[in-house]
Amino acid sequence: MTLDLSTLFHATIGFDEFGKILNNFANTEQSNTYPPYNISKINNDTYKVSIALAGFEAKDISIILEKDVLTIKSQGKNNTNENFLFKGIAFRAFERKYQLADNIKINGASLKNGLLDINLIKIPPKEFKKEIINITET
């Protein structure tokens, strides 16, 4: 019996130590491969999710962050005006979900040349942040 945990592993961001373990267990892609995406670690505190969305416009896409789950979805586009001889670019509906660590926040999103980039930043937990306490004299 083979246990396919890739749907969990390829949709988590900010769990770096966990991610190293995950890569040893699963090297296969999710069964749902549309739209294709990349997750990049830019540095220790910055990540980027890039999703290939050729032909989509920003108004066609929703990005929602709720309870540490990043959801990107679209109802798709219906180009009934065009008479295709061959249609290889998909404009179908999709929904992708990524589980974020508690301290990962969205730092902006952009759509350029058919590539949706969502920038994420790791916020240090409050207990590890350096705080300077001012002393008032009374």
N, C-alpha and C positions, 0 to 999 in steps of 0.2 A: 504494500500500500504506500502510495506517495502522497505526502501532505504538501499541497501547494499554498505557501504563505506569501507568495509574491504580491498578491493584491494588497496585503497589509504593508509589506516592506517598501514597495515603490511609491507609496503615498504618505510617507511620514517625513517631516522636515524638522530639524532641530534636535533629533535624537542621535547625535553623532556616534556615541559609543555603542548604542543599540544598532545603529546602521552598519557598523563594522561587523557585528555578529550576523546581521541579516544577510549581508552579502555572501557570507559563507554558506548560508542555507538555501538561498534562492537566487538564481541568475537568469530566470525567465521573466519575460514581460507579462503584463496583465493580459487576460484574454481579450479585453476590450481595449483596442489600440487606437481608437479614434477619439479625439485628435491626438497625434503624436506630441510628446512633450519631453523636455529635459529638466532636471533639477540640478542646479549648480551651486557649489559652495564657493563664494567669492573670496571670503576670508573667514576668520573665526566667528565673526558676528553678523555676516551678511550672506544671504542666499538669494537665488533667483530661480523662479519657475518660468520656463519658456514653453509656450504652446503654439504649434503651427496652425494658424487659422487663415489660410489664404482665401481671399474673397470676402471675409467677414469685416464688418465695420464695428466701431466701438459701441454703437447703439444696439447692436445685435447680441451683445455679450453682457452677462451679469456676473459680478464678482461679489461674493458674500462671505463674511467671516462671522461665524456664530459658534460659540463654545469651543474654540480652538480647532474648528473644522473650516478649512478654506474650500469653498465651492465655486467652481467656474462652470457656467452653463449658458446654453443658447437654445432657442427654439428652431434655429436653422434659418435658412433663407430659401425662398421659393422663387426661382428665376424662370417664370413661365413665359416671359417675353422673348427669350432667346431660343433659337432653333439649333440645338447642338447636333453636330455630326458625330461627335464623340464627347462624352462628359466624364472626365477623369478627376475633376476637382469636386470633392464632396462639400455640400453646404448643409448637411443634415444636423438635426438636433443632437445635443450631447450634454452630459453632465459629468464633471470630474470632481472628486473630493480628495482632499489631502489633510491628514491629521497633523496639526502643528503642535509643537511643545508649548507648554504654558507661557513661556517667555518670548515667543516669536510673534512679532507684529508686522502688519503690512506697511511698507514704506513707499508705496506708489505703484502704479501700473501704467504701461504704455503699449500702444499697438502701432507697430511700424513695419512696413513691408511684409504684411501677413504674419507677423510674429508678435504674439502677446507676451510681454515680459511683466512679471509680478515680482517686485523687489520686497524681500523680507529682511527684517533685522532682529537680532537676538538682543533682548533687553536683560541686563544682569538682574538676577533676583534681588529684591530689596535688602535681604539680610547680608548680601555680599557687597552692596554699594557703599562707597566711602561717603560718610556724612560728616560735615563740619558743623559742630554745635556752637552757636554764639552764646557767650556768657554775658548776661546783663547784670550790671551792678545796681544794687538797691540801697 
